[in-house]
Amino acid sequence: MLWQCKFSRREKMKRIFIIAGVALILLSGCSKNDGGQAGSADSGNLIVWSFTDELGDMTKNYYSLAYPGVNVEYTLTPWEQFPNKLDPVLASGQGTPDVFALEADVVRKYVESGLLLDLTDLYEANKDKLLAYPVEVGSYNGKVYAMSWQATPGAMFYRRSLAKKYLGTDDPKVVQTYFADLNKFQETAKLLKDSSGGSCVVISALGDIMKVFVGLRKSPWVVDDKLFIDPVMEQFLDLCKVLHDNRWEGRVIQWSEGWFAGMRGELKDETGRPVEVFSCFLPTWGLHYVLKTNAPDTSGDWAMIPGPASWRWGGTWIGAYKGSKNRAAAKEYIRYLTIDDGFLEQWARDKGDMVSNLAVVDKIKNDFSEPFLGGQNHYAEFAEMAKNVNGRLSQANDAAIEGYFNEVVTSVVNGEKTKAQALADFRAIVETQFGL
């Protein structure tokens, strides 16, 4: 069976938007004037654009109740259409929203554009209680331009029944020792396969561990205007080849029906033989919207651990147009949604969202118990994992470059190219696309 890294239509569109949009936004960012505060923080009109209905919920049911004097004109646009709507108005300065949501894979494009309102004062006044990595992602050249209310660290979720069967325990503290680093991960993948007579794989899809390795990097993709391949990414490539060739992974594609079948315990190989999937790697939202949704009958048979590295996946940031005529209200809107203790505590309790305000997290983290995880406190676990996530390596072209690197993995794993050939082709296409 050939392995490939499958991109959803949304992922492919992201890559196109990043490549096509960065130059337009960056070129237009030089001519706009930031200016001082304008308007009132608690009155007037505020135009807000978003691709996620979370912002609409926050605005209607929380912010507007706290700030009745501000008339918010809220517009929700599907993600596939959102960059094409936002980029031209930011570039021209005509018809711009005051505030807008920014998706994780493209937020750096806007942060580096020179078009966003400086939010550094909000950060400085509250930095002691804010989680580091969301601020790092939203910062450029020492200034903060986008902020997030949430944290989306990733975890390794495993089946308790399989852990008992093949490792002798389902205790998260003990299971973590089997996956504490990449060498342990590989050793345990072999152990699971050997102990099960070949039926148990450590993961079902190689795509599960891409972001884990991205989180392990010490250097960004671009250093001194040149492509740099961190050695850990070559280690990722090597591990994928080992996992595939030894059939220590399920040989299905992330987001495919086979991936979901693995979560349910219903995966079969090409001969019809059952395949036991030990684990999957998912972020905060993956627990609720991927695992619980697609494998409801396995409730109680899961647990979570940090796994071999700290990493993140997804999230939404909020920024404001620096030429807004309502800068005071825009800033206060962002402050309220991303910093305010009272709002974020209520939001976290109402929605279960992992927030980026550490004071709130510390106050509420011990109040959770997740039946799907056998009663484990997922909120407290994620809170610890989030502290070790590094956002300092984020750059505008990350998502596109990582998409091309996944193509390297596909070609090497499937035996279509040698490692040297695939990496040379990767360097060539990145240099061509981004002029590096």
HUGI-V399028 format. One record per residue. N is the residue number from 1. PSI is psi as a letter, one per 40 degrees, with the letter a starting at -180 (* if undefined). BURIAL is b if it has 9 or more other ideal C-beta (glycine too) atoms within 8 Angstrom, else e. Layout:
N:PSI:BURIAL  N:PSI:BURIAL
This chain:
1:h:e  2:i:e  3:i:b  4:i:e  5:h:b  6:h:b  7:h:b  8:i:e  9:d:e  10:d:e  11:d:b  12:d:b  13:d:b  14:d:b  15:d:b  16:d:e  17:d:b  18:d:b  19:d:b  20:d:e  21:d:b  22:d:b  23:d:e  24:d:b  25:d:b  26:d:b  27:d:e  28:e:b  29:e:b  30:d:e  31:e:e  32:i:b  33:h:e  34:d:e  35:i:e  36:a:e  37:i:e  38:h:b  39:a:b  40:i:e  41:d:e  42:f:e  43:i:e  44:a:b  45:i:e  46:h:b  47:h:b  48:h:b  49:i:b  50:i:b  51:e:b  52:h:b  53:e:e  54:d:e  55:d:b  56:d:b  57:d:b  58:d:b  59:d:b  60:d:b  61:e:e  62:c:b  63:d:b  64:d:b  65:d:e  66:d:e  67:g:b  68:e:e  69:e:e  70:h:b  71:h:e  72:h:b  73:g:e  74:h:b  75:h:b  76:h:b  77:h:b  78:i:e  79:d:b  80:d:e  81:e:e  82:d:b  83:d:b  84:d:e  85:d:b  86:d:b  87:d:b  88:d:b  89:d:b  90:d:b  91:d:b  92:d:e  93:e:e  94:h:e  95:f:e  96:i:b  97:i:b  98:d:b  99:i:b  100:i:b  101:i:b  102:h:b  103:i:b  104:d:b  105:e:e  106:e:b  107:d:b  108:d:b  109:d:b  110:d:b  111:d:b  112:e:b  113:d:b  114:e:e  115:e:b  116:i:b  117:h:b  118:h:b  119:e:b  120:d:b  121:d:e  122:d:b  123:d:b  124:d:e  125:e:e  126:e:b  127:d:e  128:e:e  129:e:e  130:h:b  131:i:b  132:d:b  133:d:b  134:d:b  135:d:b  136:d:b  137:d:b  138:e:b  139:i:b  140:h:e  141:f:e  142:e:e  143:i:e  144:h:b  145:e:b  146:i:b  147:i:b  148:i:b  149:e:b  150:i:b  151:i:b  152:f:b  153:i:b  154:i:b  155:i:b  156:h:b  157:h:b  158:i:b  159:h:b  160:d:b  161:d:e  162:d:b  163:d:b  164:d:b  165:d:e  166:e:b  167:e:b  168:e:e  169:i:e  170:e:b  171:h:e  172:d:b  173:d:e  174:d:b  175:d:b  176:d:b  177:d:e  178:e:b  179:f:b  180:d:e  181:a:e  182:d:b  183:d:e  184:d:b  185:d:b  186:d:b  187:d:b  188:d:b  189:d:b  190:d:b  191:d:b  192:d:b  193:d:b  194:d:e  195:d:e  196:e:b  197:f:e  198:e:e  199:d:e  200:h:b  201:i:b  202:d:b  203:i:b  204:d:b  205:h:b  206:d:b  207:d:b  208:d:b  209:e:b  210:d:b  211:d:b  212:d:b  213:d:b  214:d:b  215:e:b  216:e:b  217:i:b  218:e:e  219:i:e  220:i:b  221:d:b  222:h:b  223:h:e  224:f:e  225:f:e  226:i:e  227:h:b  228:h:b  229:h:b  230:h:e  231:d:e  232:d:b  233:d:b  234:d:b  235:d:b  236:d:b  237:d:b  238:d:b  239:d:b  240:d:b  241:d:b  242:d:b  243:d:b  244:d:b  245:d:e  246:e:b  247:f:b  248:e:b  249:i:b  250:e:b  251:f:e  252:i:b  253:h:b  254:h:b  255:e:e  256:i:b  257:d:e  258:d:b  259:d:b  260:d:b  261:d:b  262:d:b  263:d:b  264:e:b  265:f:b  266:e:e  267:i:b  268:i:b  269:a:b  270:e:e  271:e:e  272:e:e  273:h:e  274:i:e  275:h:b  276:h:b  277:h:b  278:d:b  279:i:b  280:i:b  281:h:b  282:i:b  283:a:b  284:d:b  285:d:b  286:d:b  287:d:b  288:d:b  289:e:e  290:c:b  291:d:b  292:d:b  293:d:e  294:e:b  295:f:b  296:d:e  297:e:e  298:e:b  299:h:b  300:e:b  301:e:e  302:i:b  303:i:b  304:i:b  305:i:b  306:d:b  307:a:b  308:e:b  309:i:b  310:h:b  311:i:b  312:i:b  313:h:b  314:a:e  315:i:b  316:h:b  317:i:b  318:h:b  319:i:b  320:i:b  321:h:b  322:e:b  323:e:b  324:i:b  325:e:e  326:f:b  327:d:b  328:d:b  329:d:b  330:d:b  331:d:b  332:d:b  333:d:b  334:d:b  335:d:b  336:d:b  337:d:b  338:e:b  339:d:b  340:h:b  341:d:b  342:d:e  343:d:b  344:d:b  345:d:b  346:d:b  347:d:b  348:d:b  349:d:e  350:d:e  351:e:e  352:e:e  353:h:b  354:h:b  355:i:b  356:e:b  357:h:b  358:d:b  359:d:e  360:d:b  361:d:b  362:d:e  363:d:e  364:e:b  365:d:b  366:e:e  367:e:e  368:i:b  369:h:e  370:h:b  371:d:e  372:d:b  373:f:b  374:f:b  375:e:e  376:i:b  377:g:b  378:d:b  379:d:b  380:d:b  381:d:b  382:d:b  383:d:b  384:d:b  385:d:b  386:d:b  387:d:e  388:e:e  389:h:b  390:h:b  391:e:b  392:e:e  393:e:e  394:h:b  395:i:b  396:d:b  397:e:b  398:d:b  399:d:b  400:d:b  401:d:b  402:d:b  403:d:b  404:d:b  405:d:b  406:d:b  407:d:b  408:d:b  409:d:b  410:d:b  411:d:b  412:d:b  413:d:b  414:e:b  415:e:e  416:d:e  417:i:e  418:i:e  419:d:b  420:d:e  421:d:e  422:d:b  423:d:b  424:d:e  425:d:b  426:d:b  427:d:b  428:d:e  429:d:b  430:d:b  431:d:b  432:d:e  433:d:b  434:e:b  435:f:e  436:*:e
